[in-house]
Structures are given as C-alpha cells and as structure tokens.
C-alpha cells in the first residue's frame, strides 16, 4: 500500500526556522515549478502594511473550485516569505484530486482493523451503517502499519463524484510540503497539533498563559509591532501535548480598525520558532486582509458595520491582560538537529493522546507534499460543524519541563 518511510535527515538551516536546506536553494527549485502548478504571479505585498515584515502572495487563477486562488506566505526575511507562499501553492495544487485510484466501500466492508473509523474524524452527522465512502491507503507512522482513511480527509477540495456523500467540508488541516518528505510530515503533524490546541482554547474560552519576552528575535518582532502602534498579546496554549503551540492576537490601537483585529499561531518543538511563526502570521493576516479588502470592498463593510469595540469585545480572550504569565525562555526546547528525530520526539508526545498518526503522500511535483490526519484531534477551530459535545477525555495541559 504505502511507500512512506522515515529516513535519517540532518537539518542544515536554523535561522528563524529549521530546514534541511537554505531557503535560497529551495527558492531556486520551486520557482521552476510555478508554471507547472498554474501560478501566474508571485508578488511581494509587504508594502501594503506599515510593519514591513515580509509577506508574499502566489496567484493560481485555475485553482479547483472550492480552493483558494491566492496563497500567502510569511517569514522573518523575504526569502522565507516567498518560499512560504510558493510552498502553499504547491500544497494546494497537490491536494486537488487528479484521478488517483480510490476504493469505494463501507467502513464495515473495509474492515474495522484495516481502516480509520470515520467517527474518529469528528463528523457533523451520523454515519449510516453500510454507507459507501471513498478510501485511500495511508501510513500510520505511530504504529508503523498501513491503514485506509476516508478520501474526504485527504483531498481538498473533495468531490465525491456522485458516488458517495461528503462526510464534512474538506479543509487543509495537516497539509504540508517540504524539501524532503520527512520535513513535510513533521510540519503536517505540527499543524494538526496547532489546530487541536486552538480548538480546545476556543471551546474553553481560554488561551492559557501570557508569554513574556525579554530579548532575542521574538522581542525584535514584537518591538516592530509596538513601534507601529500595534499591541501584540502572545499566548502559550494549554494543548494536550508538550509540543509548544503559541498564538498571537494583534490590536491596532493607532487606527482602531476592526479589520485589523487579527491573529496568528505557530507550533514547533522550538518555542522561539513557534512564536516567530505566530507573529509573522499576524503580519501575513494584516497584509492579506488589506489586499482582500481592496479587491472585495464588501469584506471591509462587514467589519466596519460590526465596529472596533464590538469585535474586540467578542474576541476578548485574545486581548486579556490579567492572564498568568510565563517566560518564553522557560518553555522547554525539545527540537533536535535531525528532522527524523524531531518526528520521533513529537510522536512520543502524541502517543498517549491518539491511536494513530496517518500520513498520505500527495506529491505531484518534485516537492514532497503530505496530508497528516490524527483521528480524534479537534478541528472545530477550522470547522465549527465538527465539534465534540464534550471535551475529549485523557487530555492534559502542557507543562514547562
């Protein structure tokens, strides 16, 4: 079935991110792939916002219906942001169904030990006994075995082709690209962990502890926001694993623009990188929102009608000042010098909270792309129709050791 294997992969780049090669080398490769995946324009949109934190966009006009046509990327330097935008475009292209062979069968026909139980994907409706679904093979890297998974959880957008019903609206959670497949797998896992932590935080109406930053690259980014009249609230989320998820809420107190109440988040074994991702995602959200508002004025009108004070009140958990503080330097850095070791450390963090970590290889270009699915992990942050009636048992809060 699956040919996914995790090999020994040493990291070679550590500035603001951990990668197996310098982003310039990655950029030189993926630029040649843009015509193949239908990207017609890659633009530096940093200038749209006053922050001057690098943000790029990649436009793919012929993206499948239900997908996005403009992909955004961010980073601490322009090369990071440009690579990020192009990699997202490659991910979206690779996740579209292009004639891959799927099995049509019910969960009962596939076999309870050979397939992921669709109910573990947190469905918005009851699955009928004997209901026909599309299935794809995947590799469960937690148990080192092959397992079938519903195609609805893999392709985006997912169209059942009139042969089966949709289980839920498809999304991009766990979709990731990398210089090598191991890098893609690691970052796909990080994203699933991130969305699970954000879902839990939203359900609890509590983001956890307020992060205090005294120096270093994260403080330098925060200073850029503050010098431009933007208050940034950095949060250490109470996720179920010990893999740090950090979120940022930004309040533009200079303009008091409701359009600019934006958030960002990041997950990584290295808490500094998680924080940098959260902050640069805020910058990406700001630039993308400005660009989107210019292209679609109706979005601006909706925000203006709601008003700054009302939107801030609705999203007040992001901007609280009385939360328990925690120093960024006190959060343990569990990252290693090898991508495969990072995967093993992360799987160790996951093993008490899930039964499987499923990986599907969706690569359609020279750049590896995977979809990671962790059955049982929360997704309500990206799809409010897929929400448990009560918090999953067995979850625990992360600690600082």
C-alpha positions in Angstrom: 0.0 0.0 0.0 2.0 3.0 1.3 5.7 3.5 0.5 6.2 6.2 3.1 9.4 5.6 5.2 11.1 8.0 7.5 14.9 8.3 6.8 17.8 10.0 8.6 17.7 13.7 7.7 20.0 16.3 9.1 18.9 19.9 9.4 21.2 22.4 7.7 19.4 25.7 8.2 18.5 27.2 11.7 17.8 30.9 11.2 14.2 31.6 12.1 13.2 28.1 11.1 14.6 24.6 10.9 15.0 23.2 7.4 17.2 20.7 5.5 18.5 23.4 3.1 18.9 27.1 2.8 15.7 28.8 1.6 17.5 30.3 -1.3 18.3 26.8 -2.6 14.6 25.9 -2.1 13.5 29.0 -3.9 15.7 28.3 -6.9 14.0 24.9 -7.3 10.4 25.8 -6.6 10.4 28.9 -8.9 10.8 26.4 -11.8 7.6 24.6 -10.7 5.3 27.6 -10.7 4.2 27.2 -14.4 3.6 23.5 -13.9 1.2 24.1 -11.0 -0.5 27.1 -12.7 0.9 30.0 -10.6 1.0 33.1 -12.9 2.3 35.7 -10.4 4.4 35.8 -7.2 4.2 39.2 -5.6 5.8 41.0 -2.7 2.9 42.5 -0.8 4.9 43.6 2.2 4.4 47.3 1.2 0.7 47.1 1.8 1.2 47.3 5.5 3.3 49.7 7.6 5.0 46.8 9.5 7.5 46.0 6.8 7.5 42.4 7.9 7.9 40.2 4.7 4.7 38.9 3.2 4.4 37.4 -0.3 1.5 36.1 -2.4 1.3 33.5 -5.2 -1.7 33.6 -7.6 -3.1 30.4 -9.1 -6.1 31.5 -11.2 -7.1 28.0 -12.2 -7.3 26.5 -8.7 -10.0 23.9 -8.3 -13.4 25.2 -7.4 -13.6 25.3 -3.6 -9.9 26.1 -3.2 -8.2 29.5 -2.9 -6.6 31.3 -5.9 -4.3 33.5 -3.9 -1.8 31.8 -1.5 0.1 33.9 1.1 3.4 33.3 2.8 5.3 35.0 5.6 8.7 35.0 7.2 11.4 36.9 9.1 13.2 37.6 5.8 11.9 38.0 2.2 13.2 34.6 1.1 11.3 32.8 3.9 8.1 34.6 2.9 8.5 33.9 -0.9 9.2 30.3 -0.3 6.2 30.1 2.1 3.8 31.5 -0.5 5.0 29.2 -3.3 5.0 26.1 -1.0 1.4 26.8 0.0 0.5 27.0 -3.7 2.3 23.6 -4.3 0.4 22.1 -1.3 -3.0 23.3 -2.7 -2.2 22.1 -6.2 -1.1 18.7 -4.8 -4.2 18.3 -2.6 -6.6 18.5 -5.6 -8.0 15.2 -6.9 -6.4 14.3 -10.2 -7.6 10.9 -11.0 -6.0 9.0 -8.1 -7.4 5.5 -7.6 -9.8 5.3 -4.7 -11.6 2.3 -3.2 -15.4 2.7 -2.8 -16.7 0.7 0.2 -18.3 0.9 3.5 -16.3 1.0 6.7 -17.7 -2.4 7.6 -16.6 -3.8 4.2 -13.0 -2.4 4.5 -12.7 -4.0 8.0 -12.5 -2.4 11.4 -8.8 -3.2 11.8 -7.8 -2.1 8.4 -9.4 1.4 8.3 -9.7 4.5 10.4 -13.2 4.8 12.0 -14.8 7.8 10.3 -16.4 8.7 13.6 -13.0 9.4 15.0 -12.7 12.3 12.5 -15.4 14.1 14.5 -18.2 14.1 12.0 -21.0 16.7 11.8 -23.5 13.9 11.1 -24.2 10.3 11.9 -22.6 7.8 9.5 -25.1 5.3 8.3 -24.2 1.6 8.6 -23.1 0.3 5.2 -22.6 3.9 3.8 -20.3 3.9 0.8 -17.2 6.0 1.1 -14.1 6.7 -0.9 -10.9 5.3 0.8 -7.2 5.9 0.3 -4.2 4.0 1.7 -2.1 5.8 4.3 0.8 5.0 6.6 0.2 5.1 10.3 3.6 6.2 11.5 2.7 5.8 15.1 2.2 2.1 14.8 4.2 1.6 11.6 1.5 0.0 9.6 -0.7 0.6 6.6 -4.3 1.8 7.2 -7.1 3.0 4.9 -8.5 6.5 5.5 -11.6 8.3 4.1 -10.6 10.3 1.0 -12.7 13.2 2.3 -10.0 13.7 5.0 -7.2 13.8 2.3 -8.2 15.7 -0.8 -9.1 19.4 -0.9 -11.5 20.3 -2.3 -13.1 16.9 -2.1 -15.8 16.0 -4.6 -17.3 12.5 -4.1 -18.1 12.4 -7.9 -21.7 11.4 -7.2 -20.8 8.0 -5.9 -20.7 8.9 -2.1 -21.8 11.6 0.3 -19.5 14.1 1.8 -18.7 13.4 5.5 -17.7 17.0 6.1 -16.4 20.1 4.3 -12.8 19.4 3.2 -10.1 21.7 4.5 -6.3 21.9 4.5 -5.5 20.9 8.1 -2.4 18.8 8.1 -1.5 19.6 4.5 2.3 20.3 4.3 5.1 20.5 1.8 8.8 20.1 2.4 12.3 19.9 0.9 12.0 16.2 1.7 9.0 14.1 2.7 10.2 13.9 6.3 10.2 17.7 6.6 6.6 17.7 5.1 5.5 15.0 7.6 6.9 16.9 10.6 5.2 20.2 9.7 1.9 18.4 8.8 1.9 17.0 12.3 2.7 20.4 13.8 -0.3 21.9 12.0 -2.7 19.2 13.3 -1.4 19.7 16.9 -1.8 23.5 16.4 -5.4 23.3 15.2 -6.3 20.9 18.1 -4.8 23.3 20.6 -6.7 26.3 19.1 -9.9 24.3 19.0 -9.6 23.4 22.7 -8.7 27.1 23.6 -11.8 28.3 21.7 -14.0 25.8 23.4 -12.7 26.7 26.8 -12.7 30.4 26.0 -9.2 30.5 27.4 -5.9 30.8 25.6 -3.7 29.8 28.5 -0.8 31.8 29.7 0.5 35.2 28.6 4.1 34.9 27.2 6.7 37.4 28.5 9.6 38.0 26.1 12.7 39.9 27.2 15.1 39.6 24.4 16.0 37.9 21.1 14.4 37.6 17.7 10.9 37.3 19.1 11.3 40.5 21.1 12.7 42.3 18.0 9.5 41.4 16.1 7.3 42.5 19.0 9.1 45.8 19.1 8.3 46.4 15.4 4.6 45.9 16.1 4.7 48.2 19.2 6.6 51.0 17.4 3.8 50.9 14.8 1.1 51.3 17.4 0.0 47.6 17.5 -0.4 45.8 20.8 0.6 42.1 20.5 -0.7 39.6 23.0 1.4 36.4 22.9 -0.1 33.2 24.3 1.2 29.8 25.3 -1.7 27.5 24.7 -2.7 24.7 27.0 -2.6 22.0 24.4 -2.8 18.3 25.2 0.8 17.6 24.2 4.1 19.1 25.3 4.8 20.4 21.7 4.6 24.2 22.1 1.7 26.0 20.4 1.9 29.8 20.6 -0.7 32.2 19.4 -0.7 36.0 18.9 -3.6 38.5 18.9 -2.9 41.9 17.4 -4.8 45.1 18.3 -4.1 48.1 16.1 -4.6 50.8 18.7 -3.3 53.5 16.3 -6.1 53.1 13.7 -8.6 51.2 15.8 -9.5 49.5 12.6 -11.9 46.5 13.2 -10.4 45.0 10.0 -7.0 44.8 11.7 -8.0 42.7 14.8 -6.1 39.7 13.5 -4.5 36.6 15.0 -1.7 34.2 14.2 -0.3 30.9 15.6 2.6 28.5 15.3 3.6 25.1 16.6 7.1 23.8 16.8 9.4 21.8 19.2 11.4 25.0 19.5 9.2 27.6 21.3 11.1 30.5 19.7 10.2 29.3 16.2 6.6 28.7 17.3 6.5 32.4 18.5 8.1 33.7 15.3 5.5 31.8 13.2 2.7 33.2 15.2 3.9 36.8 14.8 4.8 36.6 11.2 1.3 35.0 10.6 -0.2 38.1 12.1 1.8 40.2 9.6 0.6 37.9 6.9 -3.0 38.3 8.0 -2.7 42.0 8.1 -1.3 42.3 4.6 -3.6 39.7 3.2 -6.6 41.4 4.8 -5.6 44.8 3.4 -5.2 43.2 -0.1 -8.5 41.4 0.2 -10.3 44.5 1.4 -9.2 46.4 -1.7 -10.3 43.6 -4.0 -13.5 42.9 -2.2 -14.9 46.0 -0.5 -17.8 44.0 1.0 -15.4 42.5 3.5 -14.4 45.9 4.6 -18.1 47.0 5.0 -18.9 43.9 7.2 -16.0 44.7 9.6 -16.9 48.4 9.7 -20.5 47.6 10.4 -19.5 45.4 13.4 -17.2 48.1 14.7 -13.8 48.0 16.5 -15.1 47.9 20.1 -17.7 45.2 19.4 -15.3 42.9 17.6 -12.7 43.4 20.3 -15.3 42.5 22.9 -16.4 39.4 21.0 -12.8 38.3 20.8 -11.7 39.5 24.2 -10.0 36.3 25.2 -7.2 37.3 22.7 -6.6 40.6 24.4 -6.8 39.9 28.2 -4.2 41.5 30.4 -4.8 39.5 33.6 -3.7 36.0 32.5 -1.0 34.1 34.3 2.4 35.0 32.7 5.1 32.6 31.5 8.6 33.5 30.2 9.3 32.3 26.7 12.8 31.1 27.8 11.2 28.8 30.5 9.3 26.8 27.8 11.4 23.7 27.0 13.1 23.4 23.6 12.7 19.8 22.5 14.0 20.2 19.0 17.0 18.3 17.7 19.5 18.6 14.8 17.6 16.0 12.7 14.1 16.1 11.2 13.5 12.3 11.8 14.5 12.8 15.5 12.0 15.7 15.7 9.3 13.4 14.3 10.2 10.7 17.0 10.1 13.3 19.8 6.7 14.6 18.5 5.3 11.1 18.2 6.4 10.4 21.8 4.4 13.5 22.8 1.4 12.2 20.9 1.3 8.5 21.8 -0.8 8.9 25.0 -3.4 11.1 23.2 -4.2 9.3 20.0 -4.2 5.8 18.5 -2.9 6.7 15.0 -0.9 9.3 13.1 -1.8 8.8 9.4 0.2 10.1 6.5 -0.9 10.2 2.9 1.6 11.1 0.2 0.1 13.6 -2.2 3.2 14.6 -4.1 2.6 15.7 -7.7 5.8 17.6 -8.4 9.4 17.4 -7.2 8.4 18.9 -3.9 7.0 16.3 -1.4 3.5 17.0 -0.1 1.7 15.0 2.5 -1.6 15.1 4.4 -1.4 14.2 8.0 -4.5 13.1 9.8 -4.6 12.3 13.6 -8.0 10.7 14.3 -9.6 12.2 17.5 -7.8 15.5 17.4 -10.0 18.6 17.5 -10.8 20.5 14.3 -13.6 22.9 15.4 -11.3 25.9 15.1 -11.4 25.4 11.3 -14.8 23.9 11.0 -17.4 24.7 13.7 -19.7 21.9 12.4 -17.1 19.3 13.6 -17.3 19.9 17.3 -17.5 17.4 20.1 -20.3 17.7 22.6 -17.8 17.5 25.4 -14.0 17.7 25.7 -12.2 14.6 24.8 -11.2 12.6 27.8 -7.5 12.0 28.5 -6.4 15.5 27.5 -3.8 17.1 29.8 -2.3 20.6 30.0 1.3 21.2 28.9 4.0 21.9 31.4 7.2 23.9 31.4 9.5 20.9 31.8 
